[in-house]
Amino acid sequence: MKRYELKNAWYTIDELSEMSGIPSHTLRDRLRRGYSVDEAVKVVPTHDSVKAFCDASLYTDWVGIPMEELHHNYWKWCLQNGFSPITKQGLSRQIMNLYPMLKTIPTKRGDRCYRIIRLRG
């Protein structure tokens, strides 16, 4: 099992995941893309609008809907509540960081939506 050095100690991906709260598949992907271990375990701060939107909703309501629709709902919610919305890709990333039990899956091209939210497992 491969180990990674962080602050003069060696850890497995699972240990780094547990320490940082970042899913292990995300850490593997970041390391594969050339991030240093320090950069890979950094948690991106959640945008205020995303945190407030998540607090006002139930993530279980998002299961089975296209990411496009979720972003549209988020965008309308931001305008109604005085927040500045972020991009669809940014929203997707932050939601997946906040709720590691969720994932997006691609759908067939040509059906207007390219990602649908699902529960992991």
N, CA, C and O atoms as CSV, one atom per row, in Angstrom:
chain,resi,resn,atom,element,x,y,z
A,1,MET,N,N,0.850,-1.176,0.000
A,1,MET,CA,C,0.000,0.000,0.000
A,1,MET,C,C,0.894,1.237,0.000
A,1,MET,O,O,1.828,1.356,0.793
A,2,LYS,N,N,0.575,2.161,-0.922
A,2,LYS,CA,C,1.374,3.364,-1.071
A,2,LYS,C,C,1.128,4.321,0.093
A,2,LYS,O,O,0.002,4.474,0.567
A,3,ARG,N,N,2.213,4.962,0.543
A,3,ARG,CA,C,2.132,5.939,1.631
A,3,ARG,C,C,2.634,7.290,1.132
A,3,ARG,O,O,3.471,7.368,0.233
A,4,TYR,N,N,2.109,8.336,1.730
A,4,TYR,CA,C,2.450,9.701,1.340
A,4,TYR,C,C,2.953,10.459,2.562
A,4,TYR,O,O,2.429,10.306,3.665
A,5,GLU,N,N,3.980,11.279,2.344
A,5,GLU,CA,C,4.566,12.026,3.454
A,5,GLU,C,C,3.840,13.351,3.629
A,5,GLU,O,O,3.617,14.089,2.670
A,6,LEU,N,N,3.476,13.635,4.869
A,6,LEU,CA,C,2.841,14.890,5.233
A,6,LEU,C,C,3.349,15.293,6.609
A,6,LEU,O,O,3.117,14.591,7.593
A,7,LYS,N,N,4.033,16.409,6.676
A,7,LYS,CA,C,4.564,16.936,7.941
A,7,LYS,C,C,5.403,15.900,8.671
A,7,LYS,O,O,5.195,15.633,9.854
A,8,ASN,N,N,6.356,15.320,7.949
A,8,ASN,CA,C,7.327,14.363,8.491
A,8,ASN,C,C,6.709,13.072,9.030
A,8,ASN,O,O,7.300,12.415,9.886
A,9,ALA,N,N,5.542,12.710,8.543
A,9,ALA,CA,C,4.915,11.424,8.887
A,9,ALA,C,C,4.361,10.832,7.594
A,9,ALA,O,O,4.101,11.557,6.633
A,10,TRP,N,N,4.181,9.508,7.577
A,10,TRP,CA,C,3.720,8.804,6.385
A,10,TRP,C,C,2.308,8.280,6.603
A,10,TRP,O,O,2.001,7.701,7.645
A,11,TYR,N,N,1.441,8.494,5.592
A,11,TYR,CA,C,0.034,8.124,5.697
A,11,TYR,C,C,-0.433,7.426,4.419
A,11,TYR,O,O,0.099,7.660,3.334
A,12,THR,N,N,-1.437,6.564,4.572
A,12,THR,CA,C,-2.103,5.978,3.412
A,12,THR,C,C,-3.169,6.961,2.931
A,12,THR,O,O,-3.483,7.931,3.621
A,13,ILE,N,N,-3.712,6.709,1.767
A,13,ILE,CA,C,-4.798,7.554,1.244
A,13,ILE,C,C,-5.981,7.558,2.205
A,13,ILE,O,O,-6.583,8.604,2.450
A,14,ASP,N,N,-6.314,6.392,2.750
A,14,ASP,CA,C,-7.456,6.312,3.668
A,14,ASP,C,C,-7.209,7.129,4.934
A,14,ASP,O,O,-8.126,7.777,5.439
A,15,GLU,N,N,-5.988,7.106,5.448
A,15,GLU,CA,C,-5.659,7.904,6.635
A,15,GLU,C,C,-5.725,9.397,6.329
A,15,GLU,O,O,-6.231,10.178,7.135
A,16,LEU,N,N,-5.208,9.793,5.157
A,16,LEU,CA,C,-5.287,11.202,4.754
A,16,LEU,C,C,-6.738,11.631,4.586
A,16,LEU,O,O,-7.108,12.746,4.954
A,17,SER,N,N,-7.556,10.747,4.034
A,17,SER,CA,C,-8.965,11.034,3.847
A,17,SER,C,C,-9.668,11.240,5.188
A,17,SER,O,O,-10.453,12.174,5.352
A,18,GLU,N,N,-9.382,10.375,6.123
A,18,GLU,CA,C,-9.996,10.480,7.452
A,18,GLU,C,C,-9.580,11.766,8.154
A,18,GLU,O,O,-10.401,12.424,8.792
A,19,MET,N,N,-8.290,12.127,8.034
A,19,MET,CA,C,-7.783,13.344,8.688
A,19,MET,C,C,-8.373,14.616,8.074
A,19,MET,O,O,-8.717,15.553,8.795
A,20,SER,N,N,-8.490,14.648,6.753
A,20,SER,CA,C,-8.897,15.877,6.071
A,20,SER,C,C,-10.400,15.981,5.850
A,20,SER,O,O,-10.933,17.078,5.684
A,21,GLY,N,N,-11.089,14.827,5.849
A,21,GLY,CA,C,-12.511,14.835,5.546
A,21,GLY,C,C,-12.793,14.850,4.055
A,21,GLY,O,O,-13.948,14.967,3.644
A,22,ILE,N,N,-11.742,14.731,3.232
A,22,ILE,CA,C,-11.891,14.702,1.778
A,22,ILE,C,C,-11.980,13.245,1.351
A,22,ILE,O,O,-11.161,12.434,1.785
A,23,PRO,N,N,-12.948,12.889,0.517
A,23,PRO,CA,C,-13.069,11.487,0.084
A,23,PRO,C,C,-11.774,10.980,-0.550
A,23,PRO,O,O,-11.077,11.728,-1.236
A,24,SER,N,N,-11.461,9.718,-0.320
A,24,SER,CA,C,-10.210,9.145,-0.814
A,24,SER,C,C,-10.112,9.203,-2.333
A,24,SER,O,O,-9.021,9.406,-2.867
A,25,HIS,N,N,-11.238,9.028,-3.050
A,25,HIS,CA,C,-11.184,9.106,-4.511
A,25,HIS,C,C,-10.808,10.509,-4.983
A,25,HIS,O,O,-10.156,10.657,-6.017
A,26,THR,N,N,-11.209,11.536,-4.241
A,26,THR,CA,C,-10.846,12.911,-4.579
A,26,THR,C,C,-9.359,13.134,-4.347
A,26,THR,O,O,-8.690,13.775,-5.157
A,27,LEU,N,N,-8.837,12.601,-3.229
A,27,LEU,CA,C,-7.405,12.731,-2.961
A,27,LEU,C,C,-6.577,12.039,-4.035
A,27,LEU,O,O,-5.590,12.596,-4.515
A,28,ARG,N,N,-6.977,10.818,-4.418
A,28,ARG,CA,C,-6.255,10.092,-5.480
A,28,ARG,C,C,-6.240,10.898,-6.770
A,28,ARG,O,O,-5.216,10.991,-7.446
A,29,ASP,N,N,-7.382,11.475,-7.101
A,29,ASP,CA,C,-7.484,12.263,-8.321
A,29,ASP,C,C,-6.580,13.489,-8.256
A,29,ASP,O,O,-5.889,13.804,-9.225
A,30,ARG,N,N,-6.580,14.174,-7.131
A,30,ARG,CA,C,-5.722,15.358,-6.981
A,30,ARG,C,C,-4.247,14.984,-7.094
A,30,ARG,O,O,-3.477,15.687,-7.748
A,31,LEU,N,N,-3.852,13.888,-6.465
A,31,LEU,CA,C,-2.449,13.454,-6.530
A,31,LEU,C,C,-2.081,13.039,-7.945
A,31,LEU,O,O,-0.971,13.311,-8.402
A,32,ARG,N,N,-3.000,12.385,-8.641
A,32,ARG,CA,C,-2.767,11.977,-10.029
A,32,ARG,C,C,-2.578,13.188,-10.940
A,32,ARG,O,O,-1.837,13.121,-11.921
A,33,ARG,N,N,-3.250,14.296,-10.616
A,33,ARG,CA,C,-3.147,15.506,-11.419
A,33,ARG,C,C,-1.893,16.327,-11.112
A,33,ARG,O,O,-1.649,17.351,-11.750
A,34,GLY,N,N,-1.093,15.874,-10.129
A,34,GLY,CA,C,0.160,16.557,-9.847
A,34,GLY,C,C,0.153,17.468,-8.629
A,34,GLY,O,O,1.127,18.181,-8.388
A,35,TYR,N,N,-0.924,17.458,-7.859
A,35,TYR,CA,C,-0.957,18.236,-6.628
A,35,TYR,C,C,0.058,17.649,-5.651
A,35,TYR,O,O,0.295,16.441,-5.649
A,36,SER,N,N,0.655,18.501,-4.821
A,36,SER,CA,C,1.486,17.988,-3.730
A,36,SER,C,C,0.536,17.425,-2.669
A,36,SER,O,O,-0.666,17.688,-2.708
A,37,VAL,N,N,1.071,16.659,-1.732
A,37,VAL,CA,C,0.221,16.098,-0.671
A,37,VAL,C,C,-0.406,17.225,0.139
A,37,VAL,O,O,-1.583,17.159,0.491
A,38,ASP,N,N,0.387,18.273,0.438
A,38,ASP,CA,C,-0.151,19.423,1.179
A,38,ASP,C,C,-1.337,20.055,0.455
A,38,ASP,O,O,-2.352,20.375,1.074
A,39,GLU,N,N,-1.201,20.233,-0.868
A,39,GLU,CA,C,-2.287,20.833,-1.649
A,39,GLU,C,C,-3.492,19.902,-1.741
A,39,GLU,O,O,-4.635,20.357,-1.710
A,40,ALA,N,N,-3.237,18.609,-1.854
A,40,ALA,CA,C,-4.322,17.640,-2.023
A,40,ALA,C,C,-5.232,17.566,-0.797
A,40,ALA,O,O,-6.437,17.355,-0.937
A,41,VAL,N,N,-4.673,17.735,0.396
A,41,VAL,CA,C,-5.489,17.601,1.607
A,41,VAL,C,C,-6.122,18.912,2.055
A,41,VAL,O,O,-6.837,18.943,3.056
A,42,LYS,N,N,-5.864,19.999,1.323
A,42,LYS,CA,C,-6.485,21.276,1.678
A,42,LYS,C,C,-7.964,21.233,1.346
A,42,LYS,O,O,-8.360,20.813,0.259
A,43,VAL,N,N,-8.759,21.667,2.280
A,43,VAL,CA,C,-10.200,21.735,2.077
A,43,VAL,C,C,-10.526,23.133,1.565
A,43,VAL,O,O,-10.170,24.131,2.192
A,44,VAL,N,N,-11.201,23.197,0.429
A,44,VAL,CA,C,-11.597,24.482,-0.136
A,44,VAL,C,C,-12.732,25.030,0.714
A,44,VAL,O,O,-13.720,24.334,0.949
A,45,PRO,N,N,-12.606,26.278,1.181
A,45,PRO,CA,C,-13.693,26.822,1.988
A,45,PRO,C,C,-14.999,26.866,1.197
A,45,PRO,O,O,-15.009,27.178,0.007
A,46,THR,N,N,-16.060,26.559,1.855
A,46,THR,CA,C,-17.365,26.557,1.203
A,46,THR,C,C,-17.841,27.988,1.011
A,46,THR,O,O,-17.783,28.809,1.927
A,47,HIS,N,N,-18.308,28.266,-0.184
A,47,HIS,CA,C,-18.845,29.589,-0.493
A,47,HIS,C,C,-20.075,29.819,0.392
A,47,HIS,O,O,-20.872,28.904,0.595
A,48,ASP,N,N,-20.229,31.027,0.912
A,48,ASP,CA,C,-21.343,31.335,1.823
A,48,ASP,C,C,-22.703,30.993,1.220
A,48,ASP,O,O,-23.581,30.479,1.912
A,49,SER,N,N,-22.873,31.279,-0.071
A,49,SER,CA,C,-24.177,31.021,-0.695
A,49,SER,C,C,-24.473,29.528,-0.763
A,49,SER,O,O,-25.621,29.114,-0.601
A,50,VAL,N,N,-23.440,28.715,-1.003
A,50,VAL,CA,C,-23.640,27.264,-1.083
A,50,VAL,C,C,-23.995,26.716,0.296
A,50,VAL,O,O,-24.913,25.906,0.432
A,51,LYS,N,N,-23.267,27.160,1.313
A,51,LYS,CA,C,-23.532,26.702,2.682
A,51,LYS,C,C,-24.957,27.068,3.101
A,51,LYS,O,O,-25.676,26.237,3.656
A,52,ALA,N,N,-25.360,28.305,2.837
A,52,ALA,CA,C,-26.714,28.743,3.204
A,52,ALA,C,C,-27.771,27.974,2.417
A,52,ALA,O,O,-28.798,27.587,2.975
A,53,PHE,N,N,-27.527,27.746,1.118
A,53,PHE,CA,C,-28.468,26.981,0.290
A,53,PHE,C,C,-28.607,25.558,0.821
A,53,PHE,O,O,-29.716,25.031,0.903
A,54,CYS,N,N,-27.492,24.939,1.180
A,54,CYS,CA,C,-27.525,23.569,1.701
A,54,CYS,C,C,-28.242,23.516,3.045
A,54,CYS,O,O,-28.989,22.577,3.319
A,55,ASP,N,N,-28.014,24.526,3.881
A,55,ASP,CA,C,-28.695,24.567,5.176
A,55,ASP,C,C,-30.202,24.736,5.013
A,55,ASP,O,O,-30.975,24.263,5.846
A,56,ALA,N,N,-30.620,25.410,3.940
A,56,ALA,CA,C,-32.040,25.668,3.708
A,56,ALA,C,C,-32.730,24.522,2.958
A,56,ALA,O,O,-33.953,24.532,2.813
A,57,SER,N,N,-31.963,23.539,2.482
A,57,SER,CA,C,-32.529,22.441,1.695
A,57,SER,C,C,-32.190,21.106,2.342
A,57,SER,O,O,-31.397,21.027,3.280
A,58,LEU,N,N,-32.803,20.082,1.822
A,58,LEU,CA,C,-32.440,18.718,2.198
A,58,LEU,C,C,-31.731,18.099,1.006
A,58,LEU,O,O,-32.279,18.063,-0.096
A,59,TYR,N,N,-30.500,17.605,1.222
A,59,TYR,CA,C,-29.758,17.042,0.088
A,59,TYR,C,C,-30.484,15.847,-0.520
A,59,TYR,O,O,-30.292,15.546,-1.698
A,60,THR,N,N,-31.313,15.164,0.262
A,60,THR,CA,C,-32.040,14.022,-0.289
A,60,THR,C,C,-33.035,14.459,-1.367
A,60,THR,O,O,-33.431,13.653,-2.209
A,61,ASP,N,N,-33.439,15.735,-1.343
A,61,ASP,CA,C,-34.325,16.253,-2.387
A,61,ASP,C,C,-33.612,16.378,-3.728
A,61,ASP,O,O,-34.266,16.479,-4.766
A,62,TRP,N,N,-32.294,16.372,-3.722
A,62,TRP,CA,C,-31.522,16.554,-4.954
A,62,TRP,C,C,-31.272,15.248,-5.685
A,62,TRP,O,O,-30.920,15.259,-6.864
A,63,VAL,N,N,-31.449,14.114,-5.001
A,63,VAL,CA,C,-31.138,12.818,-5.616
A,63,VAL,C,C,-32.077,12.591,-6.795
A,63,VAL,O,O,-33.296,12.703,-6.672
A,64,GLY,N,N,-31.482,12.269,-7.936
A,64,GLY,CA,C,-32.245,11.977,-9.133
A,64,GLY,C,C,-32.541,13.172,-10.017
A,64,GLY,O,O,-33.174,13.013,-11.061
A,65,ILE,N,N,-32.100,14.379,-9.630
A,65,ILE,CA,C,-32.352,15.524,-10.509
A,65,ILE,C,C,-31.062,15.917,-11.231
A,65,ILE,O,O,-29.965,15.705,-10.714
A,66,PRO,N,N,-31.201,16.485,-12.414
A,66,PRO,CA,C,-30.014,16.918,-13.156
A,66,PRO,C,C,-29.300,18.075,-12.454
A,66,PRO,O,O,-29.934,18.908,-11.806
A,67,MET,N,N,-27.998,18.112,-12.590
A,67,MET,CA,C,-27.194,19.186,-12.000
A,67,MET,C,C,-27.643,20.541,-12.542
A,67,MET,O,O,-27.620,21.541,-11.826
A,68,GLU,N,N,-28.049,20.566,-13.800
A,68,GLU,CA,C,-28.542,21.810,-14.423
A,68,GLU,C,C,-29.740,22.361,-13.638
A,68,GLU,O,O,-29.819,23.559,-13.368
A,69,GLU,N,N,-30.661,21.475,-13.282
A,69,GLU,CA,C,-31.857,21.885,-12.533
A,69,GLU,C,C,-31.491,22.334,-11.118
A,69,GLU,O,O,-32.030,23.323,-10.619
A,70,LEU,N,N,-30.584,21.614,-10.480
A,70,LEU,CA,C,-30.156,22.011,-9.133
A,70,LEU,C,C,-29.504,23.385,-9.171
A,70,LEU,O,O,-29.770,24.222,-8.309
A,71,HIS,N,N,-28.651,23.625,-10.163
A,71,HIS,CA,C,-27.995,24.934,-10.271
A,71,HIS,C,C,-29.027,26.026,-10.515
A,71,HIS,O,O,-28.904,27.122,-9.968
A,72,HIS,N,N,-30.038,25.748,-11.325
A,72,HIS,CA,C,-31.095,26.734,-11.575
A,72,HIS,C,C,-31.841,27.061,-10.278
A,72,HIS,O,O,-32.106,28.227,-9.987
A,73,ASN,N,N,-32.178,26.030,-9.504
A,73,ASN,CA,C,-32.848,26.244,-8.209
A,73,ASN,C,C,-31.960,27.044,-7.263
A,73,ASN,O,O,-32.431,27.947,-6.572
A,74,TYR,N,N,-30.666,26.706,-7.236
A,74,TYR,CA,C,-29.699,27.426,-6.402
A,74,TYR,C,C,-29.617,28.882,-6.833
A,74,TYR,O,O,-29.626,29.781,-5.991
A,75,TRP,N,N,-29.535,29.123,-8.140
A,75,TRP,CA,C,-29.416,30.473,-8.676
A,75,TRP,C,C,-30.633,31.315,-8.273
A,75,TRP,O,O,-30.479,32.449,-7.818
A,76,LYS,N,N,-31.852,30.758,-8.440
A,76,LYS,CA,C,-33.070,31.479,-8.041
A,76,LYS,C,C,-33.069,31.740,-6.533
A,76,LYS,O,O,-33.445,32.824,-6.087
A,77,TRP,N,N,-32.643,30.741,-5.751
A,77,TRP,CA,C,-32.608,30.893,-4.305
A,77,TRP,C,C,-31.646,32.022,-3.920
A,77,TRP,O,O,-31.959,32.825,-3.041
A,78,CYS,N,N,-30.488,32.088,-4.565
A,78,CYS,CA,C,-29.511,33.147,-4.276
A,78,CYS,C,C,-30.102,34.525,-4.546
A,78,CYS,O,O,-29.950,35.440,-3.737
A,79,LEU,N,N,-30.772,34.673,-5.677
A,79,LEU,CA,C,-31.366,35.972,-6.012
A,79,LEU,C,C,-32.444,36.372,-5.006
A,79,LEU,O,O,-32.553,37.546,-4.651
A,80,GLN,N,N,-33.231,35.422,-4.552
A,80,GLN,CA,C,-34.290,35.710,-3.586
A,80,GLN,C,C,-33.739,36.037,-2.199
A,80,GLN,O,O,-34.374,36.755,-1.426
A,81,ASN,N,N,-32.545,35.502,-1.886
A,81,ASN,CA,C,-32.003,35.656,-0.537
A,81,ASN,C,C,-30.789,36.574,-0.456
A,81,ASN,O,O,-30.120,36.626,0.576
A,82,GLY,N,N,-30.502,37.291,-1.525
A,82,GLY,CA,C,-29.438,38.298,-1.495
A,82,GLY,C,C,-28.024,37.754,-1.567
A,82,GLY,O,O,-27.092,38.424,-1.123
A,83,PHE,N,N,-27.835,36.561,-2.114
A,83,PHE,CA,C,-26.501,35.992,-2.278
A,83,PHE,C,C,-26.062,36.106,-3.728
A,83,PHE,O,O,-26.884,36.229,-4.636
A,84,SER,N,N,-24.770,36.064,-3.924
A,84,SER,CA,C,-24.218,36.057,-5.271
A,84,SER,C,C,-23.948,34.603,-5.662
A,84,SER,O,O,-23.140,33.941,-5.011
A,85,PRO,N,N,-24.612,34.083,-6.720
A,85,PRO,CA,C,-24.429,32.672,-7.075
A,85,PRO,C,C,-23.068,32.396,-7.709
A,85,PRO,O,O,-22.437,33.294,-8.266
A,86,ILE,N,N,-22.630,31.150,-7.617
A,86,ILE,CA,C,-21.398,30.717,-8.265
A,86,ILE,C,C,-21.754,29.831,-9.455
A,86,ILE,O,O,-22.926,29.524,-9.673
A,87,THR,N,N,-20.764,29.427,-10.212
A,87,THR,CA,C,-20.999,28.640,-11.418
A,87,THR,C,C,-21.545,27.248,-11.081
A,87,THR,O,O,-21.472,26.789,-9.941
A,88,LYS,N,N,-22.091,26.596,-12.107
A,88,LYS,CA,C,-22.622,25.238,-11.935
A,88,LYS,C,C,-21.513,24.278,-11.520
A,88,LYS,O,O,-21.712,23.440,-10.641
A,89,GLN,N,N,-20.345,24.397,-12.151
A,89,GLN,CA,C,-19.230,23.513,-11.807
A,89,GLN,C,C,-18.762,23.760,-10.363
A,89,GLN,O,O,-18.468,22.813,-9.633
A,90,GLY,N,N,-18.695,25.023,-9.962
A,90,GLY,CA,C,-18.310,25.340,-8.585
A,90,GLY,C,C,-19.313,24.813,-7.582
A,90,GLY,O,O,-18.939,24.289,-6.532
A,91,LEU,N,N,-20.591,24.953,-7.906
A,91,LEU,CA,C,-21.643,24.431,-7.030
A,91,LEU,C,C,-21.514,22.920,-6.895
A,91,LEU,O,O,-21.585,22.382,-5.790
A,92,SER,N,N,-21.328,22.247,-8.007
A,92,SER,CA,C,-21.196,20.792,-7.997
A,92,SER,C,C,-20.030,20.357,-7.120
A,92,SER,O,O,-20.180,19.459,-6.291
A,93,ARG,N,N,-18.891,20.973,-7.291
A,93,ARG,CA,C,-17.705,20.618,-6.491
A,93,ARG,C,C,-17.939,20.840,-5.004
A,93,ARG,O,O,-17.583,20.001,-4.177
A,94,GLN,N,N,-18.540,21.978,-4.672
A,94,GLN,CA,C,-18.727,22.274,-3.246
A,94,GLN,C,C,-19.769,21.367,-2.618
A,94,GLN,O,O,-19.624,20.979,-1.459
A,95,ILE,N,N,-20.804,21.023,-3.347
A,95,ILE,CA,C,-21.810,20.101,-2.810
A,95,ILE,C,C,-21.195,18.719,-2.598
A,95,ILE,O,O,-21.472,18.070,-1.590
A,96,MET,N,N,-20.374,18.268,-3.528
A,96,MET,CA,C,-19.740,16.954,-3.380
A,96,MET,C,C,-18.755,16.942,-2.212
A,96,MET,O,O,-18.559,15.904,-1.580
A,97,ASN,N,N,-18.132,18.087,-1.919
A,97,ASN,CA,C,-17.261,18.174,-0.742
A,97,ASN,C,C,-18.079,18.171,0.544
A,97,ASN,O,O,-17.690,17.538,1.526
A,98,LEU,N,N,-19.210,18.875,0.544
A,98,LEU,CA,C,-20.052,18.930,1.745
A,98,LEU,C,C,-20.766,17.611,2.012
A,98,LEU,O,O,-20.960,17.227,3.165
A,99,TYR,N,N,-21.158,16.917,0.941
A,99,TYR,CA,C,-21.930,15.685,1.063
A,99,TYR,C,C,-21.229,14.560,0.307
A,99,TYR,O,O,-21.601,14.259,-0.827
A,100,PRO,N,N,-20.210,13.927,0.922
A,100,PRO,CA,C,-19.478,12.873,0.208
A,100,PRO,C,C,-20.330,11.653,-0.137
A,100,PRO,O,O,-19.896,10.799,-0.910
A,101,MET,N,N,-21.535,11.560,0.426
A,101,MET,CA,C,-22.399,10.430,0.091
A,101,MET,C,C,-23.088,10.632,-1.257
A,101,MET,O,O,-23.761,9.725,-1.747
A,102,LEU,N,N,-22.925,11.818,-1.865
A,102,LEU,CA,C,-23.501,12.092,-3.172
A,102,LEU,C,C,-22.441,12.000,-4.258
A,102,LEU,O,O,-21.252,12.172,-3.989
A,103,LYS,N,N,-22.867,11.731,-5.471
A,103,LYS,CA,C,-21.979,11.759,-6.635
A,103,LYS,C,C,-22.821,12.174,-7.830
A,103,LYS,O,O,-24.050,12.174,-7.763
A,104,THR,N,N,-22.164,12.524,-8.913
A,104,THR,CA,C,-22.892,12.783,-10.143
A,104,THR,C,C,-22.515,11.708,-11.142
A,104,THR,O,O,-21.384,11.222,-11.158
A,105,ILE,N,N,-23.470,11.348,-11.967
A,105,ILE,CA,C,-23.197,10.363,-13.013
A,105,ILE,C,C,-23.563,10.986,-14.352
A,105,ILE,O,O,-24.533,11.738,-14.440
A,106,PRO,N,N,-22.801,10.681,-15.391
A,106,PRO,CA,C,-23.135,11.230,-16.710
A,106,PRO,C,C,-24.350,10.528,-17.302
A,106,PRO,O,O,-24.614,9.362,-17.007
A,107,THR,N,N,-25.068,11.235,-18.118
A,107,THR,CA,C,-26.183,10.650,-18.847
A,107,THR,C,C,-25.859,10.731,-20.334
A,107,THR,O,O,-24.842,11.302,-20.728
A,108,LYS,N,N,-26.723,10.161,-21.142
A,108,LYS,CA,C,-26.492,10.174,-22.586
A,108,LYS,C,C,-26.521,11.596,-23.121
A,108,LYS,O,O,-27.343,12.413,-22.706
A,109,ARG,N,N,-25.638,11.875,-24.021
A,109,ARG,CA,C,-25.633,13.196,-24.660
A,109,ARG,C,C,-26.911,13.352,-25.480
A,109,ARG,O,O,-27.432,12.382,-26.030
A,110,GLY,N,N,-27.397,14.559,-25.553
A,110,GLY,CA,C,-28.593,14.825,-26.337
A,110,GLY,C,C,-29.877,14.807,-25.526
A,110,GLY,O,O,-30.947,15.080,-26.070
A,111,ASP,N,N,-29.798,14.491,-24.228
A,111,ASP,CA,C,-31.025,14.495,-23.434
A,111,ASP,C,C,-31.108,15.719,-22.526
A,111,ASP,O,O,-31.822,15.709,-21.523
A,112,ARG,N,N,-30.379,16.768,-22.881
A,112,ARG,CA,C,-30.373,18.063,-22.198
A,112,ARG,C,C,-29.641,18.081,-20.866
A,112,ARG,O,O,-29.256,19.165,-20.428
A,113,CYS,N,N,-29.424,16.970,-20.198
A,113,CYS,CA,C,-28.697,17.013,-18.933
A,113,CYS,C,C,-27.527,16.045,-19.011
A,113,CYS,O,O,-27.644,14.943,-19.546
A,114,TYR,N,N,-26.429,16.467,-18.481
A,114,TYR,CA,C,-25.222,15.661,-18.590
A,114,TYR,C,C,-24.815,15.022,-17.272
A,114,TYR,O,O,-23.996,14.102,-17.266
A,115,ARG,N,N,-25.356,15.479,-16.177
A,115,ARG,CA,C,-25.034,14.916,-14.870
A,115,ARG,C,C,-26.289,14.853,-14.025
A,115,ARG,O,O,-27.071,15.802,-13.972
A,116,ILE,N,N,-26.469,13.723,-13.369
A,116,ILE,CA,C,-27.585,13.551,-12.437
A,116,ILE,C,C,-27.007,13.156,-11.088
A,116,ILE,O,O,-26.074,12.355,-11.018
A,117,ILE,N,N,-27.552,13.710,-10.030
A,117,ILE,CA,C,-27.045,13.420,-8.689
A,117,ILE,C,C,-27.569,12.082,-8.203
A,117,ILE,O,O,-28.754,11.780,-8.347
A,118,ARG,N,N,-26.692,11.288,-7.634
A,118,ARG,CA,C,-27.038,9.961,-7.087
A,118,ARG,C,C,-26.371,9.803,-5.717
A,118,ARG,O,O,-25.415,10.506,-5.393
A,119,LEU,N,N,-26.892,8.876,-4.931
A,119,LEU,CA,C,-26.228,8.481,-3.681
A,119,LEU,C,C,-25.133,7.487,-4.019
A,119,LEU,O,O,-25.304,6.666,-4.921
A,120,ARG,N,N,-24.016,7.544,-3.318
A,120,ARG,CA,C,-22.933,6.589,-3.532
A,120,ARG,C,C,-23.370,5.216,-3.058
A,120,ARG,O,O,-24.201,5.080,-2.160
A,121,GLY,N,N,-22.790,4.204,-3.684
A,121,GLY,CA,C,-23.014,2.859,-3.192
A,121,GLY,C,C,-23.903,2.014,-4.015
A,121,GLY,O,O,-24.148,0.858,-3.672
